Each structure stands twice: as C-alpha cells, then as structure tokens.
Amino acid sequence: MGQAIERIFFDERAEHRDEVHLRARGFGPDARPLPLTIVNLSPHGLMARCDAAFEEGARLRVTLPVVGVIVAEVRWSLGGRIGCRFEQGIDRASYYEMLAAILRR
C-alpha cells in the first residue's frame, strides 16, 4: 500500500510545470481578496507566493487570464508559499492560450 501512495505522489509531481511570474487576484475561503504571485503553473495546479497561511484542503478562487475564475485546493502551505491543485483541470488548448497571454504581459 505504501508503494501505491508513493507512486500517486510521484505521478502528480511528474507533470511539467511552467515557470511564470503572474500577479493574480484570488479570494480565500472567507471571501476576502487575496493577492497572489503565481510562480509556476500546470494544467492541474499552481504554486504561488502569498502573505496568508492556509490549512491543507482550504479552497481558494483564483482569477487567471483566458480561463477566468478557477477553484484551487491548497495542498500545502509553507513559508509564504502555497501549492494548489485545481478542482477541474484546464484543457490543453485553453492552457496554452493562457500561457501565451501571460508571456505577452
């Protein structure tokens, strides 16, 4: 059973992440505005810098170019950084369109 858990964790981390520097607007579980600086993205999640600490499992809403508002679950929070998994992944076409929009900024 331990091997299965390790394999799932490894498989999640095996996904390529694109390095970005995107100031984004989010909202925490309490609906308060949450400024974020997204530092990497994939179609299934993100890592961001933020001033707030969150419990694992907290749900945030993040506004991204092209795709709009997306719900993200906090998977970890450490030292001013958070890792989140999107509730619903972004389809590849929209994801690459979003990356192009971020790079044009």
N, C-alpha and C positions, 0 to 999 in steps of 0.2 A: 504494500500500500504506500509506503514512503517513497518508493521509486515513481509511482504514478503521480504523486503530488510534486515531486521534483521535476518530472517531465512536463507537467502542465505549467509550472512556473517558468521553466526554461523556454517552453514554446511561446509563452506570452512575451518574454524578453527577446526572443529571436527576431521579432518583427523589426524591420528597418525603421529608424526614426530620422526625421528631417530636422536639422538644426535651423532654428528661426530666432528672430528677436521681434516679438509682436506684443505691443501693449494692447491688452484686451480688457473688455468690461465684463465682469461677472457679477453674480449675485449669490451670496451664501445661503445656507439653509434657513436663515432668519430673514431672507429677502433684502438684506442690506447690500448696498453696492460694494463690490469687491474688485479693486484694481489688481490686474494680473500682468505679469510679463512672461509670456509663453516662450520657453527656450527650446523645446523640441516637441514635435508632433508626429503622429502616425494616424492612419485612418481609424484607429481604435482607442486613442488616448493622447495625453499630453503630460508634459512636465512644465511647471511654472514656478516663478518666484512670487511670493505674496507675503504680506505682513501678518496675516492671520494664521493661526494654527487650527487644524481641523481634525476631528476624530475620523478614524478609518470608517468608511461607509457613509459619510456625510455626502449629500447630494448638492452639487453646485449647478448653476446655469451659466454658461459661457457663450458670449456672442463672438462668432467667427466670421470672417469675410466669406462671401458666397453662400455658405451653408446656414448662416443665421444662428439662432439660439440652439445650443445643444446641451443636454443634461449629462453631467460627468460625475462619476462616483469617485470619491477620494479613496485611493488605495494605500497611500502613505503620506505622512507629513513630517518633515524634519528640517530644522534649521532655516526656516524661511522659504522652503521649497515644498511643493506638493506634487504627487504623481496621481493622475486620474485616468480612469477608463471610461470611455463614452458608453452611455446606456445603449445607444444604437450606433454602430459603426457608420462611417461616411463612405459612400460608394466611391470607387476609384476615379471616375470622371470628375465628380464634384471636388474630390480631394485634390487632384492635380490642378483644377481650376482655382481652388483656394490658395494653393502654394504659389501659383503664378501671380495672383493678386497680392499676396504678402510680399513677394520679391519685387513687385513694381513700386511698393511704397517707399 
